[in-house]
Amino acid sequence: MVWLAGLFTLLTIVLWVYAFFDALTTPASEVRNLPKFLWLIAIVVFTPVGPLLWLFLGRPRTLAPAPGPAAPDRPASAFADADPADAQADPQHPGPIGPDDDPEFLRRLNKRINPDE
């Protein structure tokens, strides 16, 4: 029975630390239902209940979507028949497309792998 009390104490401490630092690092504009300062006080004073209330009632509900254009909806099989050799080099940049197309890079890599040769 003592181990159960120790486990409950450990889980309470972990929950308290997580909720406190989560509330501390959450921007004040995203906190729900109470001001951020009051949430921090509630987490500290009402130890087992405060962190749970923060997790269910205070945290931001959803993450904001990343800015930028949305990814096109293509099935995974759309690229199954793509051939990497079909990639065309940019005429503005006459160099190689990637490191595996650069002979100098491959020579340096070979020297690093086999220094005796």
N, C-alpha and C positions, 0 to 999 in steps of 0.2 A: 504494500500500500504506500510505502514511503517513496518508491520509485515512481508511482503515479503522480504523487504530489510534486516530485522533482521535475517530471516531464511537463506537468501543467505550468510550473514556474518557468521552465526554460522556454516553452512556447509563448508564454505571456511576455517574457523579456524580448524574444525575437520579434513578436508582433508589435510591441511598443517601439522598438528601435526602428523597424521598417516604417511604421506609420509616421513616426516623428520626423525622420529624415525625408520621407516622401512628401509630407506636408511642408517641410522647410524648403524643399527645392522646387515645389510647384509654384508657378507664377501666380501672384495674387489675383490676376484677372481671370484665371481659370478655376478658382476655388468656388465650390457650390455651397449654398445655404447659409453659411456664416462667413464673416471675415477671416482671413488667414490667421491673424493673431488669436482670435477666439478658438479656432481649431487647434492651434498649438497648445493653448491652455487646457482645453478639454482633453487632449491626448495625454498631457502630463498629469493632470489632477485625477481624472477618472480612468485609471490605468487599464483595467480589462475591457471596459465598455467604450472609452474614448477612441482607442485605435480602431475598433470595429466600426464605430459610427463614422470615423473618417473614411474608412475603406468603402463603406456603402453609401454614405451621404455627402461626403465632402470632396472626394477626388473628382477630377474632370471626367465627364462621362465618356467621351470619345476623343481620340487623337485627331488633330486637324490634318486634313489631307496634304500631302506634299505639294508645293507649288510646281507648276509646269504643266505641259500638255499630258493628257492621259495616254497611257500605252494603248496601242491599237490592239483590238481583239482579233487575234489570229490563233487558229488551232495549232497545237504542238507539231502536228504532222506537216505543217506548211513548209518547214525548213528541213524536213527529212531528206528531200532530194536535192538540197543545195550543195553545190560543189565549191569548196574554198578556192579552187583554181580559177573560178569565174570572176573573182574579185578584180576589179580594174584599179590600177594605180591612178592617183590624182595627177593630172597633167601639170598642176601648179607645183607639185612636190615630186621631183624625179627620183627620189630615193626609194628604198624598199618599203613595202607595206608593213611588214612586221619583222621582228628579230630573226625569225627562222628563214626569212628571205634575204637577210644581209650576210654576205659572205665573210666580211670582216668580223662580225659578231660571232659567227660560227667558228672561225679560226681562233678567236680569243677564248671561246668556250671550250674548244678542244684542248687548248693549251692548259686551261685550268683543270680539266678533267684528267688529262694525261700529260703531266709536266715533263716526263722523260723523253717524249717523242720530239 
